[in-house]
Amino acid sequence: MYERPDEGFVYLSMGKASLMLEEVNGHWETGELIPPFGRGMNLQIMVDSIEPILRRLNKEGIALFREPFVSDYPAGSVRFRQREFLVQDPDGYLLRFAQSL
């Protein structure tokens, strides 16, 4: 959507998913930052289809953390099925792209 390179900030959007990323700047740290920063955290991003993202990652030579798979999640009396995959960003955060089935 837009970026502020001098601040290390970017606002990404794809379909209904939006994500703001900002480099370490002294404003948001909640503790000592020691790489890898994203230990144990993954962000799920729901998209209409994971296929275009998979094609782009493959084109750019970016390896997946986990290949596409189907998950079946219970949520109370409802079950959610989705096709998803995970990719790791340079700071160690896992990005889980998923589409509803």
C-alpha positions as CSV (number, residue, x, y, z in Angstrom):
1,M,0.0,0.0,0.0
2,Y,2.8,2.4,1.0
3,E,6.1,2.7,2.7
4,R,8.3,5.2,4.6
5,P,11.8,3.9,3.8
6,D,13.5,6.5,6.1
7,E,11.5,5.0,9.0
8,G,11.9,1.4,8.0
9,F,8.1,1.1,7.7
10,V,5.9,-0.7,5.1
11,Y,2.2,-1.3,4.9
12,L,1.3,-4.4,2.9
13,S,-2.1,-5.4,1.7
14,M,-3.4,-8.4,-0.3
15,G,-7.1,-9.0,-0.6
16,K,-8.6,-8.5,2.9
17,A,-5.3,-9.0,4.7
18,S,-3.2,-6.1,5.9
19,L,0.1,-6.1,7.7
20,M,2.2,-3.2,9.0
21,L,5.9,-3.9,9.4
22,E,8.4,-1.6,11.1
23,E,12.1,-2.0,11.9
24,V,13.3,-1.8,15.4
25,N,13.0,1.9,16.3
26,G,13.1,2.3,20.1
27,H,9.3,2.8,20.3
28,W,7.7,-0.7,20.5
29,E,10.2,-3.0,22.2
30,T,8.8,-4.9,25.2
31,G,12.1,-6.5,26.2
32,E,15.6,-7.2,25.0
33,L,15.7,-8.1,21.3
34,I,17.9,-11.1,20.6
35,P,17.7,-12.8,17.2
36,P,15.8,-14.7,16.1
37,F,13.1,-12.2,17.0
38,G,10.1,-14.3,16.1
39,R,10.8,-17.3,18.3
40,G,7.6,-19.4,18.5
41,M,5.3,-16.8,16.9
42,N,3.3,-17.2,13.8
43,L,0.9,-14.8,12.1
44,Q,-2.0,-16.3,10.2
45,I,-3.1,-14.4,7.2
46,M,-6.3,-15.5,5.5
47,V,-6.4,-15.1,1.7
48,D,-8.8,-16.1,-1.0
49,S,-6.2,-18.4,-2.5
50,I,-2.7,-19.4,-1.4
51,E,-1.7,-20.4,-5.0
52,P,-0.6,-16.9,-6.2
53,I,1.6,-16.5,-3.1
54,L,3.1,-19.9,-3.6
55,R,4.0,-19.1,-7.2
56,R,5.6,-15.8,-6.2
57,L,7.7,-17.4,-3.4
58,N,8.8,-20.1,-5.8
59,K,9.7,-17.6,-8.5
60,E,11.8,-15.7,-6.0
61,G,13.5,-18.8,-4.7
62,I,12.1,-18.5,-1.2
63,A,11.9,-21.8,0.6
64,L,8.8,-22.7,2.6
65,F,9.1,-23.5,6.3
66,R,6.2,-26.0,5.9
67,E,4.8,-27.1,2.5
68,P,1.0,-26.7,1.9
69,F,-1.3,-28.9,4.0
70,V,-4.9,-29.1,5.0
71,S,-5.9,-28.4,8.6
72,D,-9.2,-29.2,10.4
73,Y,-9.6,-27.0,13.5
74,P,-12.4,-27.3,16.1
75,A,-13.8,-24.1,17.5
76,G,-16.6,-24.9,19.9
77,S,-19.3,-26.6,17.9
78,V,-17.9,-25.5,14.5
79,R,-15.0,-26.9,12.5
80,F,-12.8,-24.9,10.2
81,R,-10.9,-26.5,7.3
82,Q,-8.2,-24.6,5.6
83,R,-5.3,-25.1,3.2
84,E,-2.2,-23.4,4.5
85,F,1.6,-23.1,4.4
86,L,4.2,-21.4,6.4
87,V,7.2,-19.3,5.4
88,Q,9.7,-17.7,7.7
89,D,10.7,-14.1,7.4
90,P,14.3,-12.9,7.9
91,D,13.7,-12.1,11.6
92,G,12.4,-15.6,12.3
93,Y,8.7,-14.9,12.3
94,L,6.5,-17.5,10.8
95,L,3.8,-16.3,8.3
96,R,1.0,-18.8,7.9
97,F,-1.0,-18.1,4.7
98,A,-4.3,-19.9,4.7
99,Q,-7.4,-20.2,2.6
100,S,-10.8,-21.5,3.7
101,L,-12.0,-24.8,2.3
